Amino acid sequence: MKVLARVPATSANLGAGFDCFGLALDLCNDATVDTDATPGVSWQGEGANELPTDGSDAISRAIRFLADEAGVPLPAFALAGENRIPLARGLGSSAAATVAGLALADALLGLSSSTTDLVGLAARLERHPDNVAAAVLGGFTIAYGEGVVRLEPADTLAPVVLVPREARLATSEARAILPETVTRADAVFNVARAAVAVVAFTADPSLLPEALKDVLHQPYRLPLVPESQELFSRLRSAGVPVCVSGAGPTLLAFETAGRRVPDVGQGWLVLTPGVRRTGVETRILG
């Protein structure tokens, strides 16, 4: 049996929606398991020379996790990954791997899990429900406690992904820099912008310049990567809506008819993937 899973990159937080908001991007990793091939793990694309090939990778771990949860024997398999999502850049590469593994195991074992089940399982493994919700469901998602809401993104959303070619930032480092407590004024600031952001992402992107403002995480994380901080300030000054993608260092900007992202120089990978309205997809290949 041969099964393919395609799972999108995701951008979480999206300004004021810290640990809540997620947006699926049409930049996808493909992962294939084949029970008739010689067991092993191989990679192409992003991380091909650094990801483990001994079965300790996130996809393999997620496959084994679901088999154990279901109490179903797992056949031997070959895993082949084709990665397009940059690693450790704030684009949900870890969430994508976890969701891919769960989706592959679900199809391989014939479990027919619901999307709600997949989100819950992925959140247990990944501990970032904002990313996994968007990876499973696509579109614009809001994670709250044990619940998730998916909303249809506005047709005119035009994301531009700005990835620093050299800088990386571990989520653990970006989270460790955050203060343990916030002021009431800062909490109110973010609550208001998060409410506006729901309207901006689903109905009126003209609100994004204000909706993407945040005082809970971006001011602390941006200084960790000076090139991201400098570009962030430059885009804001030019009137381009921009936020830190996930924990960074990638930036997520949005173009409008009157505001385009300027030339950002050779140190950046510039992607225009569009919004992905569907989440993880699996297909039986044989």
TIFIBA-746064 format. One record per atom (N, C-alpha, C): z, x, y; atom name. Coordinates in steps of 0.05 Angstrom, whole numbers, plus 5000, padded with zeros to 4 digits. Each point is the difference from the previous one (the first is absolute). Example, Ala and Ser with C-alpha at 12.3 -4.5 7.8 and 13.67 -1.06 7.14 Angstrom:
<rs>
R     zz     xx     yy   atomo
R   5156   5264   4886       N
R   5000   4982   5024      CA
R   5000   5018   5024       C
R   4986   4993   5021       N
R   5001   5016   5024      CA
R   5014   4985   5022       C
</rs>
This chain:
<rs>
R     zz     xx     yy   atomo
R   5000   5017   4976       N
R   5000   4983   5024      CA
R   5000   5018   5025       C
R   4984   4992   5019       N
R   4997   5016   5025      CA
R   5004   4981   5024       C
R   5019   5007   5017       N
R   5007   4982   5023      CA
R   5000   5017   5026       C
R   4988   4988   5020       N
R   4999   5012   5027      CA
R   5018   4984   5019       C
R   5016   5014   5016       N
R   5015   4987   5022      CA
R   4991   5013   5026       C
R   4995   4983   5019       N
R   4993   5009   5028      CA
R   5021   4990   5018       C
R   5012   5018   5016       N
R   5023   4992   5017      CA
R   4997   5012   5027       C
R   5006   4985   5021       N
R   4995   5010   5028      CA
R   5022   5017   5012       C
R   4992   5016   5019       N
R   5019   5013   5018      CA
R   5014   4978   5016       C
R   5024   5007   5009       N
R   5015   4981   5017      CA
R   5013   5015   5023       C
R   5002   4985   5022       N
R   5015   5011   5023      CA
R   5024   4982   5004       C
R   5023   5011   5000       N
R   5025   4985   5003      CA
R   5013   5004   5027       C
R   5019   4983   5006       N
R   5015   5000   5025      CA
R   4984   4987   5023       C
R   4977   5012   5006       N
R   4982   4989   5020      CA
R   5015   4995   5026       C
R   5013   5020   5010       N
R   5015   4998   5025      CA
R   5028   4989   4995       C
R   5004   4975   5010       N
R   5027   4989   4999      CA
R   5008   4988   4973       C
R   4982   4999   4981       N
R   5007   4987   4974      CA
R   5011   5020   4980       C
R   5020   5015   5008       N
R   5011   5022   4983      CA
R   5010   4989   4974       C
R   4990   5011   4978       N
R   5007   4993   4972      CA
R   4993   4971   4993       C
R   4983   4988   5016       N
R   4993   4971   4996      CA
R   4969   4996   4998       C
R   4986   5010   5020       N
R   4971   4994   5002      CA
R   4983   5019   4983       C
R   4978   4990   4989       N
R   4981   5016   4986      CA
R   4972   4990   5005       C
R   4981   5018   5001       N
R   4971   4993   5003      CA
R   4984   5015   4980       C
R   4984   4986   4984       N
R   4983   5013   4981      CA
R   4974   5010   5013       C
R   4992   5024   4993       N
R   4976   5012   5012      CA
R   4979   5003   4978       C
R   4974   4998   5007       N
R   4979   5002   4981      CA
R   4993   5029   4994       C
R   5020   5014   4990       N
R   4998   5027   4991      CA
R   5015   5001   4973       C
R   4986   5002   4978       N
R   5012   4994   4974      CA
R   5000   5024   4981       C
R   5021   5001   4984       N
R   5001   5018   4977      CA
R   4991   4984   4975       C
R   4986   5013   4982       N
R   4994   4989   4974      CA
R   5015   5015   4978       C
R   5010   4985   4981       N
R   5014   5013   4977      CA
R   4990   4985   4975       C
R   4994   5016   4979       N
R   4989   4989   4975      CA
R   5017   5010   4977       C
R   5007   4981   4982       N
R   5012   5008   4975      CA
R   4981   4993   4977       C
R   4999   5018   4980       N
R   4982   4996   4978      CA
R   5015   5007   4974       C
R   5005   4979   4984       N
R   5015   5004   4975      CA
R   4983   5013   4978       C
R   4974   5001   5004       N
R   4983   5012   4980      CA
R   4993   5030   5005       C
R   5009   5009   5023       N
R   4994   5028   5008      CA
R   5024   5018   4991       C
R   4995   5026   5000       N
R   5021   5019   4994      CA
R   5021   4998   5022       C
R   5026   4996   4992       N
R   5021   4998   5020      CA
R   5001   5023   5019       C
R   5006   4995   5025       N
R   5002   5020   5021      CA
R   4998   4987   5027       C
R   5004   5017   5021       N
R   4999   4990   5027      CA
R   4982   5018   5016       C
R   4982   4989   5016       N
R   4982   5015   5017      CA
R   4997   4987   5027       C
R   4993   5016   5021       N
R   4998   4990   5027      CA
R   4975   5010   5013       C
R   4990   4983   5018       N
R   4978   5008   5018      CA
R   5008   4991   5028       C
R   4989   5015   5021       N
R   5005   4992   5027      CA
R   5026   5010   5011       C
R   5013   4984   5016       N
R   5025   5009   5014      CA
R   5022   5007   4979       C
R   5011   5024   5004       N
R   5022   5008   4983      CA
R   4992   5010   4972       C
R   4974   5003   4996       N
R   4990   5007   4973      CA
R   5012   5026   4990       C
R   5006   5019   5018       N
R   5010   5026   4991      CA
R   5031   5002   5002       C
R   5013   4978   5007       N
R   5029   5001   5003      CA
R   5015   4979   4984       C
R   4987   4978   4993       N
R   5014   4979   4985      CA
R   5004   5009   4971       C
R   5022   4992   4988       N
R   5006   5009   4972      CA
R   4981   4988   4980       C
R   4995   5015   4979       N
R   4983   4990   4978      CA
R   5015   4998   4974       C
R   5027   5000   5002       N
R   5017   4999   4975      CA
R   5011   4972   4995       C
R   4991   4980   5015       N
R   5010   4973   4996      CA
R   5024   4993   5017       C
R   5008   5019   5018       N
R   5023   4994   5018      CA
R   4991   4989   5027       C
R   4974   4994   5003       N
R   4990   4989   5025      CA
R   5010   4971   5003       C
R   4997   4989   5025       N
R   5010   4973   5006      CA
R   4986   4978   4984       C
R   4974   5004   4996       N
R   4985   4979   4985      CA
R   5010   4999   4971       C
R   5002   5023   4987       N
R   5009   5001   4972      CA
R   5029   4989   4998       C
R   5017   5007   5019       N
R   5028   4990   5000      CA
R   5000   4970   5002       C
R   4984   4989   5017       N
R   4999   4970   5004      CA
R   4990   4986   4975       C
R   4980   5012   4986       N
R   4990   4989   4975      CA
R   5022   4999   4980       C
R   5014   5022   4996       N
R   5022   5000   4980      CA
R   5023   4981   5008       C
R   5005   4999   5026       N
R   5022   4982   5010      CA
R   4994   4971   4992       C
R   4976   4990   5005       N
R   4994   4972   4994      CA
R   5000   4995   4970       C
R   4990   5019   4984       N
R   5001   4997   4971      CA
R   5029   4998   4990       C
R   5017   5017   5011       N
R   5029   4999   4993      CA
R   5012   4973   5009       C
R   4994   4991   5024       N
R   5011   4975   5010      CA
R   4991   4976   4982       C
R   4975   5001   4991       N
R   4989   4978   4983      CA
R   5008   5003   4971       C
R   5010   5024   4992       N
R   5006   5005   4972      CA
R   4976   5000   4982       C
R   4978   5009   5011       N
R   4974   5000   4985      CA
R   4992   5029   4995       C
R   4992   5007   4975       N
R   4992   5028   4995      CA
R   4976   5007   5017       C
R   5000   5025   5009       N
R   4978   5010   5018      CA
R   4982   5018   4983       C
R   4974   4994   4999       N
R   4982   5017   4985      CA
R   4995   5026   5015       C
R   4992   5021   4986       N
R   4992   5024   5013      CA
R   4975   4995   5017       C
R   4998   5015   5023       N
R   4977   4995   5017      CA
R   4994   5025   5017       C
R   4975   5000   5009       N
R   4992   5020   5020      CA
R   5000   4987   5027       C
R   5011   5014   5020       N
R   5001   4989   5028      CA
R   4982   5018   5017       C
R   4982   4987   5015       N
R   4983   5014   5019      CA
R   5003   4987   5027       C
R   5007   5016   5021       N
R   5003   4990   5026      CA
R   4980   5011   5020       C
R   4989   4983   5016       N
R   4982   5008   5022      CA
R   5013   4992   5026       C
R   5011   5019   5014       N
R   5017   4995   5023      CA
R   4985   5004   5026       C
R   5001   4980   5017       N
R   4989   5001   5027      CA
R   5021   4999   5022       C
R   5024   4992   4992       N
R   5022   4997   5019      CA
R   5014   5027   5004       C
R   5000   5012   5024       N
R   5014   5025   5004      CA
R   5030   4999   4992       C
R   5010   5022   4989       N
R   5027   5001   4991      CA
R   5019   5007   5023       C
R   5024   4988   4999       N
R   5022   5007   5018      CA
R   4992   4998   5029       C
R   4984   4979   5007       N
R   4990   4997   5027      CA
R   5008   4973   5012       C
R   5015   4984   4986       N
R   5008   4974   5011      CA
R   4980   4978   4995       C
R   4984   5003   4978       N
R   4980   4980   4993      CA
R   5005   4987   4973       C
R   5025   5001   4990       N
R   5008   4986   4976      CA
R   4988   5011   4974       C
R   4996   5026   4999       N
R   4988   5011   4975      CA
R   5019   4997   4977       C
R   5026   5002   5004       N
R   5020   4997   4979      CA
R   5001   4971   4991       C
R   5000   4981   5019       N
R   4999   4972   4993      CA
R   4975   4993   4985       C
R   4978   5011   5008       N
R   4974   4994   4987      CA
R   5001   5009   4971       C
R   5012   5024   4995       N
R   5002   5010   4972      CA
R   5018   4982   4984       C
R   5023   4992   5011       N
R   5018   4982   4985      CA
R   4987   4973   4993       C
R   4987   4988   5020       N
R   4987   4974   4995      CA
R   4977   5003   4980       C
R   4985   5022   5002       N
R   4978   5005   4981      CA
R   5011   5001   4972       C
R   5022   5016   4996       N
R   5011   5002   4973      CA
R   5009   4974   4989       C
R   5014   4984   5017       N
R   5009   4973   4990      CA
R   4977   4982   4993       C
R   4979   5000   5017       N
R   4977   4983   4995      CA
R   4985   5009   4975       C
R   4998   5026   4995       N
R   4987   5010   4976      CA
R   5016   4992   4975       C
R   5026   5004   5001       N
R   5017   4993   4977      CA
R   4999   4970   4995       C
R   5000   4984   5021       N
R   4999   4971   4997      CA
R   4975   4991   4985       C
R   4977   5012   5008       N
R   4975   4993   4987      CA
R   4998   5012   4972       C
R   5010   5024   4997       N
R   4998   5013   4974      CA
R   5017   4986   4979       C
R   5023   4989   5008       N
R   5019   4987   4982      CA
R   4997   4970   4999       C
R   4981   4989   5017       N
R   4996   4972   5000      CA
R   5023   4983   5009       C
R   5014   5009   5021       N
R   5024   4987   5009      CA
R   4996   4977   5020       C
R   4978   5001   5015       N
R   4993   4979   5019      CA
R   5023   4996   5020       C
R   5011   5021   5011       N
R   5021   4998   5020      CA
R   4989   4988   5026       C
R   5017   4985   5014       N
R   4992   4988   5025      CA
R   5001   5022   5022       C
R   4987   4994   5023       N
R   5002   5019   5022      CA
R   5028   5003   5010       C
R   5016   4978   4999       N
R   5028   5002   5008      CA
R   5015   5019   4982       C
R   4995   4998   4973       N
R   5013   5019   4982      CA
R   4992   5029   5005       C
R   4974   5004   5006       N
R   4991   5027   5005      CA
R   5012   5012   5025       C
R   5002   4984   5021       N
R   5013   5009   5025      CA
R   5029   5008   4994       C
R   5015   4983   4985       N
R   5028   5005   4994      CA
R   5003   5025   4983       C
R   4983   5004   4980       N
R   5002   5023   4983      CA
R   4993   5026   5016       C
R   4979   4998   5016       N
R   4992   5023   5016      CA
R   5021   5008   5020       C
R   5013   4980   5012       N
R   5022   5005   5019      CA
R   5023   5014   4987       C
R   5006   4992   4975       N
R   5022   5014   4985      CA
R   4993   5029   4996       C
R   4975   5006   4994       N
R   4993   5027   4995      CA
R   4996   5016   5025       C
R   4987   4988   5020       N
R   4991   5015   5024      CA
R   5021   4999   5022       C
R   5016   4978   5001       N
R   5021   4997   5020      CA
R   4989   4996   5028       C
R   4974   4994   5002       N
R   4988   4994   5026      CA
R   4984   4974   4997       C
R   5014   4977   5002       N
R   4985   4974   4996      CA
R   4979   4995   5020       C
R   5002   5012   5024       N
R   4979   4995   5020      CA
R   4973   5011   4991       C
R   5000   5024   4989       N
R   4975   5012   4990      CA
R   4990   4985   4975       C
R   5018   4996   4981       N
R   4990   4989   4974      CA
R   4991   4971   5004       C
R   5012   4985   5018       N
R   4991   4972   5004      CA
R   4971   5000   5009       C
R   4994   5017   5020       N
R   4972   5000   5009      CA
R   4981   5011   4979       C
R   5009   5019   4984       N
R   4983   5011   4979      CA
R   4994   4979   4978       C
R   5019   4983   4994       N
R   4996   4980   4979      CA
R   4985   4976   5011       C
R   5007   4991   5025       N
R   4989   4975   5010      CA
R   4977   5003   5019       C
R   4996   5024   5012       N
R   4980   5003   5021      CA
R   5008   4986   5026       C
R   4983   5004   5020       N
R   5005   4987   5026      CA
R   5024   5010   5015       C
R   5013   4983   5015       N
R   5023   5006   5016      CA
R   5024   4988   4986       C
R   5021   5016   4995       N
R   5023   4990   4984      CA
R   5026   5005   5015       C
R   5019   4983   4995       N
R   5027   5002   5011      CA
R   5019   5000   4976       C
R   5015   5021   4997       N
R   5020   5002   4978      CA
R   5028   4995   5012       C
R   5014   4981   4988       N
R   5027   4995   5010      CA
R   5019   4996   4976       C
R   5019   5018   4997       N
R   5018   4998   4977      CA
R   4984   5000   4974       C
R   5004   4979   4985       N
R   4985   4997   4975      CA
R   4974   4985   5003       C
R   4994   4991   5024       N
R   4976   4983   5004      CA
R   4978   5015   5014       C
R   4976   4989   4997       N
R   4976   5011   5013      CA
R   4983   4977   5010       C
R   4989   5002   5024       N
R   4980   4981   5011      CA
R   4974   5015   5005       C
R   4978   4989   4991       N
R   4974   5011   5006      CA
R   4986   4982   5020       C
R   4989   5012   5021       N
R   4985   4986   5020      CA
R   4972   5011   5002       C
R   4981   4983   5008       N
R   4972   5009   5003      CA
R   4997   5015   5026       C
R   4990   5025   4999       N
R   4996   5015   5025      CA
R   4978   4988   5017       C
R   5002   5005   5026       N
R   4979   4992   5018      CA
R   4973   5014   4994       C
R   4979   4985   5003       N
R   4973   5011   4994      CA
R   4993   5024   5017       C
R   5011   5001   5024       N
R   4992   5021   5019      CA
R   5016   5025   4999       C
R   5019   5002   4982       N
R   5016   5025   4997      CA
R   4981   5023   4993       C
R   5002   5022   5015       N
R   4983   5023   4995      CA
R   5016   5025   4999       C
R   5013   5005   4977       N
R   5018   5024   4998      CA
R   4985   5026   4999       C
R   5011   5020   5012       N
R   4991   5028   4999      CA
R   5023   5017   4990       C
R   4996   5013   4977       N
R   5021   5016   4988      CA
R   4995   5029   5009       C
R   5021   5012   5011       N
R   4999   5027   5010      CA
R   5019   5018   4984       C
R   4989   5016   4983       N
R   5016   5016   4981      CA
R   4999   5029   5008       C
R   5023   5012   5007       N
R   5000   5029   5005      CA
R   4992   5016   4975       C
R   4982   5018   5003       N
R   4989   5014   4977      CA
R   5020   5019   4987       C
R   5018   5011   5015       N
R   5019   5019   4990      CA
R   5028   4990   4996       C
R   5010   4983   5018       N
R   5028   4992   4999      CA
R   5005   4979   4978       C
R   5023   5003   4987       N
R   5010   4980   4982      CA
R   5029   4994   5007       C
R   5009   4977   4991       N
R   5028   4992   5006      CA
R   5011   4984   4977       C
R   5020   5010   4987       N
R   5013   4985   4978      CA
R   5015   4976   5012       C
R   4998   4977   4986       N
R   5014   4976   5009      CA
R   5030   5005   5002       C
R   5011   5016   4981       N
R   5028   5005   5001      CA
R   5008   5015   5025       C
R   4984   5018   5010       N
R   5006   5015   5024      CA
R   4998   4981   5024       C
R   4979   4983   5001       N
R   4996   4982   5022      CA
R   5022   4979   5001       C
R   5011   4992   4977       N
R   5022   4981   5000      CA
R   5026   5012   5008       C
R   5004   5025   4992       N
R   5026   5014   5005      CA
R   5004   5004   5030       C
R   4979   5001   5016       N
R   5003   5005   5029      CA
R   5009   4975   5015       C
R   4999   4977   4988       N
R   5006   4975   5014      CA
R   5030   4996   5003       C
R   5009   4989   5023       N
R   5029   4995   5004      CA
R   5010   4978   4982       C
R   5025   5001   4993       N
R   5012   4980   4983      CA
R   5004   4973   5013       C
R   5004   5000   5027       N
R   5005   4975   5015      CA
R   4981   4999   5024       C
R   4995   4976   5010       N
R   4983   4996   5023      CA
R   5015   4982   5020       C
R   4992   5001   5025       N
R   5013   4983   5020      CA
R   4989   4972   4998       C
R   5015   4981   5012       N
R   4990   4972   5000      CA
R   4974   4999   5016       C
R   4998   5014   5022       N
R   4976   5000   5016      CA
R   4975   5009   4984       C
R   5004   5021   4984       N
R   4978   5010   4984      CA
R   4992   4980   4978       C
R   5020   4988   4988       N
R   4995   4980   4979      CA
R   4984   4976   5012       C
R   5009   4991   5024       N
R   4986   4977   5012      CA
R   4971   5008   5008       C
R   4997   5025   5009       N
R   4973   5010   5007      CA
R   4981   4998   4976       C
R   5010   5010   4977       N
R   4983   4999   4977      CA
R   4995   4973   4988       C
R   5021   4983   5001       N
R   4997   4973   4989      CA
R   4978   4985   5016       C
R   5000   5003   5027       N
R   4980   4987   5016      CA
R   4972   5010   4994       C
R   4997   5027   4998       N
R   4973   5011   4995      CA
R   4991   4993   4972       C
R   5018   4999   4981       N
R   4992   4993   4972      CA
R   4990   4971   4999       C
R   5013   4982   5015       N
R   4990   4972   5001      CA
R   4973   4999   5012       C
R   4995   5015   5022       N
R   4974   5000   5012      CA
R   4979   5013   4981       C
R   5009   5020   4985       N
R   4981   5014   4982      CA
R   4989   4981   4979       C
R   5015   4981   4990       N
R   4990   4981   4981      CA
R   4976   4985   5011       C
R   5003   4992   5025       N
R   4977   4986   5014      CA
R   4977   5020   5004       C
R   5006   5024   5008       N
R   4979   5020   5006      CA
R   4984   5006   4975       C
R   5013   5004   4977       N
R   4985   5008   4976      CA
R   4985   4977   4987       C
R   5009   4975   5006       N
R   4987   4978   4986      CA
R   4983   4982   5018       C
R   5003   5002   5026       N
R   4985   4982   5018      CA
R   4989   5012   5025       C
R   5015   5018   5012       N
R   4993   5010   5027      CA
R   5005   5030   5003       C
R   4982   5016   4990       N
R   5004   5030   5002      CA
R   5002   5010   5028       C
R   4994   4985   5021       N
R   5003   5009   5027      CA
R   5029   5005   5006       C
R   5019   4989   4984       N
R   5028   5004   5004      CA
R   5010   5026   4988       C
R   4983   5015   4986       N
R   5009   5024   4986      CA
R   5012   5022   5017       C
R   4990   5005   5024       N
R   5013   5021   5017      CA
R   5030   4996   5004       C
R   5008   4976   5003       N
R   5029   4994   5003      CA
R   5013   4997   4974       C
R   4986   4987   4981       N
R   5013   4994   4974      CA
R   5006   5025   4983       C
R   4986   5022   5005       N
R   5004   5024   4984      CA
R   5022   5018   5011       C
R   5012   4992   5022       N
R   5022   5016   5011      CA
R   5024   4998   4982       C
R   5015   5022   4999       N
R   5023   5002   4982      CA
R   5020   5020   5011       C
R   5026   4994   4996       N
R   5021   5019   5009      CA
R   5018   5009   4977       C
R   4994   4990   4975       N
R   5019   5005   4978      CA
R   4992   5024   4983       C
R   4974   5006   4998       N
R   4992   5023   4983      CA
R   4980   5018   5012       C
R   4980   4990   5015       N
R   4979   5017   5010      CA
R   5010   5022   5019       C
R   5019   4994   5019       N
R   5009   5021   5018      CA
R   5014   5023   4985       C
R   5010   4995   4977       N
R   5014   5021   4984      CA
R   4981   5016   4982       C
R   4980   4986   4990       N
R   4982   5012   4981      CA
R   4978   5016   5013       C
R   4990   4991   5022       N
R   4977   5013   5013      CA
R   5006   5030   5006       C
R   5023   5007   5010       N
R   5005   5029   5006      CA
R   5000   5018   4975       C
R   5002   4988   4976       N
R   4999   5016   4976      CA
R   4972   5013   4996       C
R   4980   4988   5011       N
R   4972   5010   4998      CA
R   4988   5000   5028       C
R   5003   5023   5015       N
R   4992   5000   5028      CA
R   4971   4991   5005       C
R   4981   5007   4982       N
R   4972   4992   5004      CA
R   4997   4969   4999       C
R   5016   4987   4983       N
R   4999   4971   5000      CA
R   5013   4988   5025       C
R   5021   5012   5009       N
R   5013   4991   5024      CA
R   4981   5002   5024       C
R   4986   5023   5002       N
R   4982   5004   5023      CA
R   4977   4980   4999       C
R   4988   4996   4977       N
R   4978   4981   4998      CA
R   5010   4971   5005       C
R   5023   4993   4989       N
R   5011   4974   5005      CA
R   5003   4995   5030       C
R   5011   5018   5015       N
R   5003   4997   5028      CA
R   4973   4998   5015       C
R   4981   5016   4990       N
R   4973   4999   5013      CA
R   4987   4973   4996       C
R   5002   4989   4976       N
R   4988   4974   4994      CA
R   5013   4978   5016       C
R   5027   5001   5001       N
R   5015   4980   5015      CA
R   4992   5000   5030       C
R   4997   5024   5010       N
R   4992   5003   5028      CA
R   4972   4989   5005       C
R   4983   5002   4980       N
R   4973   4990   5003      CA
R   4998   4970   4994       C
R   5023   4987   4994       N
R   5000   4972   4995      CA
R   4991   4991   4973       C
R   5000   5020   4981       N
R   4992   4994   4972      CA
R   5025   4992   4985       C
R   5001   4976   4987       N
R   5023   4993   4984      CA
R   5004   5019   4976       C
R   5024   5011   4997       N
R   5004   5020   4979      CA
R   5029   4999   4990       C
R   5003   5006   4975       N
R   5027   5002   4988      CA
R   5000   5022   4980       C
R   5024   5008   4991       N
R   5003   5019   4978      CA
R   4995   4984   4974       C
R   4983   5012   4983       N
R   4995   4987   4974      CA
R   5022   5007   4980       C
R   5015   4980   4992       N
R   5022   5006   4982      CA
R   5020   5019   5012       C
R   5007   5021   4985       N
R   5018   5021   5010      CA
R   4985   5021   5016       C
R   4973   4999   5001       N
R   4984   5020   5013      CA
R   4993   5022   4980       C
R   4986   5020   5010       N
R   4992   5005   5027      CA
R   4974   4987   5009       C
R   4987   4984   4983       N
R   4976   4986   5007      CA
R   5006   4979   5021       C
R   4980   4997   5018       N
R   5001   4979   5021      CA
R   4980   4978   4993       C
R   5007   4976   5007       N
R   4982   4977   4996      CA
R   4995   4988   5027       C
R   4975   5001   5008       N
R   4991   4989   5026      CA
R   4982   4976   4994       C
R   4996   4984   5021       N
R   4983   4976   4998      CA
R   4981   5000   5024       C
R   4974   4998   4993       N
R   4980   5000   5021      CA
R   4994   4971   5008       C
R   4993   4997   5026       N
R   4991   4974   5010      CA
R   4974   5005   5014       C
R   4987   4978   5010       N
R   4975   5003   5014      CA
R   5002   5019   5024       C
R   5022   5000   5013       N
R   5003   5016   5024      CA
R   5015   5026   4996       C
R   5012   5004   4977       N
R   5016   5024   4995      CA
R   4993   5013   4974       C
R   4987   5023   5001       N
R   4993   5015   4977      CA
R   5017   5025   4997       C
R   5004   5009   4975       N
R   5014   5025   4996      CA
R   4983   5023   5008       C
R   5010   5017   5018       N
R   4984   5023   5010      CA
R   4998   5021   4978       C
R   4983   5020   5006       N
R   4998   5023   4982      CA
R   5028   5014   4998       C
R   5010   5003   4975       N
R   5027   5010   4997      CA
R   5000   5029   4991       C
R   4976   5012   4996       N
R   4999   5029   4993      CA
R   4998   5005   4970       C
R   4995   5024   4993       N
R   4995   5008   4972      CA
R   5024   5000   4982       C
R   5024   4999   5012       N
R   5024   5001   4984      CA
R   5007   4974   4987       C
R   4983   4980   5003       N
R   5006   4973   4991      CA
R   4978   4989   4982       C
R   5007   4986   4979       N
R   4982   4984   4984      CA
R   5000   4972   5011       C
R   4978   4990   5009       N
R   4998   4974   5012      CA
R   4986   4981   4980       C
R   5014   4978   4993       N
R   4989   4981   4981      CA
R   5000   4972   5013       C
R   4979   4985   4993       N
R   4999   4972   5010      CA
R   4996   4981   4976       C
R   5021   4997   4984       N
R   4997   4986   4974      CA
R   4998   4970   5002       C
R   5008   4988   5022       N
R   5001   4971   5000      CA
R   5025   4990   4986       C
R   5006   4975   5003       N
R   5023   4987   4987      CA
R   4991   4990   4973       C
R   5016   5005   4980       N
R   4994   4990   4973      CA
R   5016   4974   4995       C
R   4986   4979   4995       N
R   5012   4973   4998      CA
R   5009   4994   4971       C
R   4992   5016   4981       N
R   5010   4997   4973      CA
R   5016   5025   4992       C
R   5020   4996   4983       N
R   5017   5022   4991      CA
R   4988   5012   4975       C
R   5018   5010   4983       N
R   4992   5014   4976      CA
R   4982   4982   4982       C
R   4979   5012   4989       N
R   4982   4986   4982      CA
R   4997   5015   4974       C
R   5000   4986   4978       N
R   4996   5013   4974      CA
R   4975   4989   4987       C
R   4987   5017   4984       N
R   4976   4992   4986      CA
R   4999   5013   4972       C
R   4995   4984   4980       N
R   4997   5011   4973      CA
R   4972   5011   4998       C
R   4998   5026   4993       N
R   4974   5013   4998      CA
R   4990   5002   4971       C
R   5018   4996   4981       N
R   4990   5001   4973      CA
R   5023   5000   4980       C
</rs>
